[in-house]
Amino acid sequence: MSFLFEPLQYEFMQRGMIAAVLVGIVCAVVGTYVVLRGMAFFGDALAHTILPGIAIGYLITGGARDALFWWALGTAVIAALGIGAISKQAAIKEDTAIGIIFAGMFALGIALISTVRSYAVDLSHFLFGDVLGVSAQSLWLIVVFGSIILLTVAAFYKEFLTLSFDPVLAATLRLPVNLLNNLLLGLIAVTVAVSLQTVGVALMVAMLVTPAATAFLLTKRLPMMMSLSAIFASLSGVIGLYLSYYLSIASGAAIVLTATAFFVIAFAWKRIKPA
């Protein structure tokens, strides 16, 4: 039992475990819609477009981590709504709009980050995650914004369900399709900002997509898919942190590799199980 309890004697591990589970659940629920609507590229692009906000916030605040969350959040929301606005134009397809904003914002972020002499050390945790560095204040931000995201999904569950499976029916029912699309984009943006310190920009899309894709292989019912996705994501967070502690590897990478292992197992089981 000491194997399980030894890491938990440290407060930073306790906070990291809580943060990993909470972020995993939020990413899993929102990621279900990302997978169903084929928005994986959007999630990846959005994670990278927050770099300019992080860099500007770093330069203004002098590197205060807790303050950088707000800069990341604002940048993510603006980028998400910007992609949505551009993609509504008939001349520009959504993937093209995503590519344009992704490339431009990511390049701007790199340019700004390169002006900071110590950026390789100070900002690397935003690129690759630093769940073990989550402060008590950051943990409360995750709780508050994670709750807002989950409550919003619950409140608009039927509308998001209709929009995801039958957009034509949603328009026929006179649902506010544009408003709902923007709301979903906003939720993804907030999820990215909330999850930033846990797995980082480089691995963010994995937590949005991999647990949900694993659940998709095992069930076609949305409530069950969300539940399984949340379980896989939470387990990935906990197991990943234990692997990080005992194998001395990056925590964000360990979490994502665990989630990937769950996907590989589910994929293999799906292939070999009797029809």
C-alpha positions in Angstrom: 0.0 0.0 0.0 3.0 2.3 0.5 3.3 2.3 -3.3 -0.1 4.1 -3.5 0.2 6.4 -0.5 3.9 7.5 -0.7 3.3 10.1 -3.4 0.3 11.5 -1.6 2.3 12.6 1.4 3.3 15.7 -0.7 0.8 18.5 -1.0 1.9 19.2 -4.6 1.0 15.6 -5.5 -2.4 15.9 -3.8 -3.2 19.2 -5.7 -1.9 17.6 -8.9 -4.1 14.6 -8.5 -7.2 16.7 -7.9 -6.4 19.0 -10.8 -5.7 16.0 -13.1 -9.1 14.4 -12.3 -11.1 17.6 -12.6 -9.4 18.6 -15.8 -9.9 15.1 -17.2 -13.6 15.1 -16.5 -14.1 18.6 -18.1 -12.0 17.7 -21.2 -13.8 14.4 -21.5 -17.3 15.9 -21.5 -16.4 18.7 -23.9 -14.2 16.4 -25.9 -17.2 14.2 -26.6 -18.6 17.0 -28.8 -15.2 17.6 -30.3 -15.0 14.0 -31.5 -18.6 13.7 -32.6 -18.4 16.9 -34.7 -14.9 16.2 -36.1 -13.3 19.3 -34.4 -10.0 17.8 -33.3 -8.1 20.1 -35.6 -10.0 23.0 -34.0 -9.0 22.0 -30.5 -5.4 21.6 -31.5 -5.3 25.0 -33.2 -7.0 26.7 -30.3 -4.5 25.3 -27.8 -1.7 26.8 -29.9 -3.4 30.2 -30.5 -3.2 31.0 -26.8 0.6 31.4 -27.0 0.4 35.2 -27.8 -1.8 35.8 -24.7 0.6 33.8 -22.5 3.6 35.7 -23.8 2.0 39.1 -23.4 0.8 38.2 -20.0 4.2 37.0 -19.0 5.8 40.2 -20.2 3.3 42.4 -18.4 3.1 40.4 -15.1 6.7 39.4 -14.9 5.9 35.7 -15.0 3.2 35.3 -12.4 1.6 31.9 -13.2 -1.8 32.5 -11.7 -2.2 35.8 -13.7 -1.3 34.0 -17.0 -4.5 32.0 -16.8 -6.6 35.1 -17.5 -4.5 36.0 -20.4 -4.8 32.5 -21.8 -8.5 32.5 -21.3 -9.1 35.8 -23.0 -6.9 34.8 -26.0 -8.6 31.4 -26.3 -12.1 32.9 -26.4 -11.2 35.6 -28.9 -9.5 33.0 -31.2 -12.5 30.6 -31.0 -15.0 33.3 -31.8 -12.7 34.6 -34.6 -12.5 31.2 -36.2 -16.3 30.9 -36.0 -16.8 34.3 -37.5 -14.4 33.7 -40.4 -15.7 30.3 -41.2 -19.3 31.7 -41.6 -18.1 33.4 -44.7 -19.0 31.3 -47.8 -15.7 32.0 -49.4 -13.7 30.5 -46.5 -14.1 27.0 -45.3 -13.8 26.2 -41.6 -10.6 24.2 -41.9 -9.0 27.1 -43.9 -10.1 29.7 -41.2 -8.6 27.5 -38.5 -5.3 27.1 -40.4 -5.0 30.8 -41.0 -5.6 31.8 -37.4 -3.6 28.9 -36.0 -0.5 29.7 -38.1 -0.7 33.5 -37.5 -1.4 33.3 -33.7 1.2 30.6 -33.2 3.8 32.5 -35.1 3.0 35.6 -33.1 3.3 33.7 -29.8 6.7 32.3 -30.8 7.9 35.8 -31.8 6.8 37.2 -28.5 8.2 34.3 -26.4 11.6 34.6 -28.2 12.0 38.1 -26.8 12.2 36.7 -23.3 15.7 35.6 -22.5 14.7 32.9 -20.0 11.6 31.7 -22.0 13.0 28.2 -22.3 12.7 27.7 -18.6 9.9 30.0 -17.6 7.4 29.2 -20.3 8.2 25.6 -21.0 5.6 24.4 -18.5 2.9 26.0 -20.6 4.1 24.1 -23.6 4.4 20.7 -21.9 2.3 21.0 -18.8 3.2 21.3 -15.1 0.4 19.7 -13.1 2.7 19.2 -10.1 3.1 23.0 -10.0 -0.6 23.7 -9.7 -1.1 26.2 -6.8 -4.1 26.3 -4.5 -5.4 29.4 -6.4 -5.1 27.6 -9.7 -6.9 24.7 -8.3 -9.8 26.9 -7.3 -9.9 28.4 -10.8 -10.1 24.9 -12.3 -13.0 24.1 -9.9 -14.9 27.2 -10.7 -14.5 27.3 -14.4 -14.8 23.5 -14.7 -18.1 23.7 -12.9 -19.4 26.5 -15.2 -18.5 24.4 -18.2 -20.2 21.2 -16.9 -23.3 23.1 -15.8 -23.5 24.8 -19.3 -23.2 21.5 -21.0 -26.0 20.1 -18.8 -28.2 23.1 -19.4 -27.9 22.9 -23.2 -27.5 19.1 -23.5 -30.5 18.5 -25.8 -29.6 21.5 -28.0 -26.0 20.3 -28.4 -27.2 16.8 -29.0 -29.4 17.8 -31.8 -26.8 20.1 -33.3 -24.1 17.4 -33.2 -26.1 14.6 -34.8 -28.5 16.5 -37.1 -27.8 20.2 -37.8 -30.6 20.2 -40.4 -33.1 19.2 -37.8 -31.7 21.8 -35.4 -32.3 24.5 -38.0 -35.8 23.1 -38.7 -36.7 23.3 -35.0 -35.6 26.9 -35.2 -32.8 26.5 -32.6 -30.4 29.4 -32.5 -27.7 27.4 -34.4 -25.2 30.2 -34.7 -25.5 31.1 -31.0 -25.2 27.4 -30.0 -22.1 27.0 -32.2 -20.4 30.0 -30.7 -21.3 28.8 -27.2 -19.7 25.4 -27.9 -16.6 27.1 -29.4 -16.5 29.2 -26.2 -16.7 26.2 -24.0 -13.9 24.5 -25.9 -11.8 27.7 -25.5 -12.4 27.8 -21.7 -11.6 24.1 -21.4 -8.3 24.7 -23.2 -7.4 27.5 -20.8 -8.5 25.5 -17.7 -6.4 22.5 -18.9 -3.3 24.5 -19.9 -1.2 23.9 -16.8 -2.1 20.2 -16.5 -0.9 19.0 -19.9 0.3 22.1 -21.7 -0.3 23.5 -25.2 1.6 20.7 -27.0 -0.5 17.9 -25.5 -3.8 19.7 -25.0 -5.6 18.1 -28.0 -4.9 14.6 -26.7 -7.0 15.2 -23.5 -9.8 16.6 -25.6 -9.8 13.8 -28.1 -8.3 10.6 -26.9 -10.6 9.7 -23.9 -13.7 10.6 -25.9 -12.4 8.6 -28.9 -11.8 5.6 -26.6 -15.4 5.8 -25.3 -16.7 6.2 -28.8 -15.2 2.8 -29.7 -17.2 1.2 -26.8 -20.6 2.8 -27.0 -22.8 4.9 -29.3 -25.0 6.4 -26.6 -24.0 9.9 -25.8 -24.6 9.8 -22.0 -22.6 6.6 -21.7 -19.9 8.0 -24.0 -19.5 11.0 -21.7 -19.4 8.8 -18.6 -16.8 6.4 -20.0 -14.8 9.3 -21.4 -14.7 11.0 -18.0 -13.6 7.7 -16.3 -10.8 7.1 -18.8 -9.6 10.7 -18.5 -9.6 10.6 -14.7 -7.8 7.3 -14.6 -5.3 8.6 -17.1 -4.6 11.6 -14.8 -4.1 9.5 -11.7 -2.1 6.7 -13.3 -0.1 9.2 -15.3 0.9 11.0 -12.1 2.0 7.8 -10.4 4.1 6.9 -13.5 5.6 10.4 -13.5 6.5 10.1 -9.8 8.1 6.6 -9.9 9.6 6.8 -13.4 10.7 10.5 -13.2 9.1 11.5 -16.5 7.1 14.6 -17.5 3.7 14.5 -15.9 1.8 15.8 -18.9 3.4 13.3 -21.2 2.7 10.5 -18.7 -1.0 11.4 -18.5 -1.3 11.5 -22.3 0.5 8.3 -22.8 -1.8 6.6 -20.3 -4.8 7.9 -22.2 -3.3 6.6 -25.4 -2.8 3.2 -23.9 -6.5 3.0 -23.0 -7.3 3.9 -26.6 -5.0 1.2 -28.0 -6.6 -1.4 -25.6 -10.1 -0.4 -26.6 -9.2 -0.4 -30.3 -7.7 -3.9 -30.0 -10.6 -5.2 -28.1 -13.0 -3.8 -30.6 -11.1 -5.5 -33.4 -10.9 -9.0 -31.8 -14.3 -9.2 -30.0 -16.9 -11.5 -31.7 -19.4 -9.7 -33.8 
